[in-house]
Structure formats: C-alpha cells, structure tokens
Amino acid sequence: MDNIAGTKSSLQWAVHISVVLLVALWLFPTVGLLVSSFRTGEQISASGWWSALTTQERQVPAIRVAGEPRRDGDLYVITGDLFAGQDATVSAWGTSSRAPEAYGPGDVATLKNDWTLSVDETGAYRLASPAPFDDVRLPRIFSTAETPPEFTLDNYRNVLFSSTATAGVGQAFINTATVAIPATIIPILIAAFAAYALAWMDFKGRALLVAFVVALLVVPLQLALIPLLQLHNAVGIGKGYLGVWLAHTGFGLPLAVYLLRNYMVGLPRDVIENARVDGATEFQIFTRIILPLSFPALASFAIFQFLWTWNDLLVALVFLGTDDDTLVLTGRLVNLMGSRGGEWEILAASAFVSIAVPLAVFFALQRFLVRGLLAGSVK
C-alpha cells in the first residue's frame, strides 16, 4: 500500500513529524522570550510566559501602610490603595509573612494597640486607631490578588535608551552592527574574486589551492587567535574595529571561497565562452555575468557570516576588549547575567534585541539558502 500513487509512506510521515517537533522546539523558547520581554519582573517570577494572556492569581509583595492620618469621629484613620489604581481583585490578605492569607476581602483584623485593619477586594485598605499614630511602626499588608494580563514597553526603553552602564544595550547594539556588517561584506568581495579565479581561470597550482582552501575549513580558529593578535600588534593595528574585521575576514574566507567556487563551477560554460568570444574581459565577465548569476550562493554565505559575526563573543573580546565603548551585544548580555541576574525582564528584552536582527536577516534571505548550499552537489 505504500507504493500506491497519492499515498505517503510511514517514513515520510515520520520525517514530517520530526520536522514539526524540531520547529516547535526552536519556536517555543523564542516565543517565550518575546512574551517575557513585555512582562514585568513580578509577573515573570510569579508565573510562566504561557499564562501571560490569562488572569493570574499571585502573591503581591508586602506593602507597608502609609499616609496622613485623619480624624473620623473618635478614631484616627489612614486609608490607601495596595495597587495604586491598577486593576486587581484581592482574594486573601494578611499582616504576617507566616499567614499571608489569614483574612478574606472585607474582613476586619484586630492588631496591637486596638488597631483595626480591613482590605476590600479592590485593594483599598483602612487602618483605624483610637490614639494618634505618633512614632509608631505601621503594619505591612500581604495580599494574594488576581491580576489581568499586563504588558509594558518599559523593559525595551530601559534596555535601548538607559544611560546606565549595566542596562544600556543601545551602544552595544551599534558596536555589534559596526563589527558584523563590514565583517560580512569584506570576505564576500574577496571570496567572490578568488572563487571566480579557481573556477574559470586556468593557471598552474589551481587544484592545490582548492585543496588548501578545503584543508583550512577544519582549522580551529581558537588556535589562531593569539598569534593573530600578536601579528596585529606587531604591524601596528592593535585592538580595534580594523583588527576584528580582518580576523573575521580571515576566518570566514575558506568557507566563502569553497561555497562560491562550487556554485560558479556549475554555471553554464557556453555563456562565459560566448562572452569571451565577444571580447569581454575577465573583469567584465565577473561583474556582469558571474556575480548576478551567483546571487543565491552569495546570499547563503552572507547568512552564515552575518549570524556568526553578530553572535560572536570570543573574537570580539580578543580583538576589541571589554571597554563599554567597544563591547558587543554578547558581551553586554554576559555582564547583565552577572550583575542583574534577578531582573529577568531586562535579560529577556536584551536577549530579544540581540536576536531580532539575525532573525530578520535569516527570514529575508532564507529562500536563497538551500539553493546556495546545494550548488555543485549535482550535475
């Protein structure tokens, strides 16, 4: 039955289910990060991101009674609101951390000094005393309340526009773009010329050069970091953007040359030969024929190179350092994890800012990815 036209084999169903599961495993954390980036720290601590669109019951941090007392008959009264006008419904409250749900909304609690305290379901409280509140410590109110969904843009404002060194990711975003964009364009330009020469120009040692490029693909970049930095210092480049551009260019060139050369080899030979017969120079053939036809391969490499340089931490730390003026996004996120590990809303917003640009680049160019990767695999 598996061979009947119009039916799918069990292997095809298994492949489809596996793909759906892989997509879900990648998508769920990303959606959770996005939702968490718009929530407050209290909401993140109280419930998971999947409950962000529903009414939540959570324990509100203790609030100490405050306000100016006023006379109400024989009593001195202090009134206030636990939620400062926010929409919430109190389900239980208390005056001690050992019994935070001792009373219900509307109940009256008798405290020391003949004080009475009541909290209604909207969060409005009333503290009454037969004597003035002179130099006394007022009680705290612990409450459990149902709160509606709440989203805020304050996390992104804090991350992008804060002037504090621990929260301001805006400068790190600019630094990362300054590194990633040139470090993507430069190796593409150099590799395109090299790939054309290895694919369509006859010269001695061409096969050895291709083998050398393939061999460079397996060299770990960690082995070359320190010698390369010493070379930069020796020639006067030192640490800076020029050094990190050259480093990323050197580390990305083997894959770029290999990928583009395999694609260019598969281009129609007749088109190139006819151009040569018509008197076109090698440079004209390269710029007017090869580059337009090689756009899928160029785009596929651009995706890999941009994602690598945007998410890089090691190369940026070695060739740029850890100063706030040159620190990249990945380095800033590491600092946030160390100094503000409890403020998950800041971390979520910062992380999503860091992945937003790579996601946009990938989805914009992903239709060229498979075409570029499969270039040269079949004839």
BELWO-V994764 format. One record per helix or strand of 2 or more residues. SS is the DSSP state (A for helix, B for strand). FROM is the first residue (numbers start at 0). TO is the last residue. If there is no record, write none. Layout:
ss->{SS,SS}
from->{FROM,FROM}
to->{TO,TO}
This chain:
ss->{A,A,A,B,B,B,B,B,A,B,B,B,A,A,A,A,A,A,A,A,A,A,A}
from->{9,40,48,55,69,74,87,107,111,115,123,139,153,169,205,221,240,268,281,294,313,328,343}
to->{36,45,50,63,71,80,93,109,113,118,128,146,160,199,215,234,264,276,292,310,319,338,372}
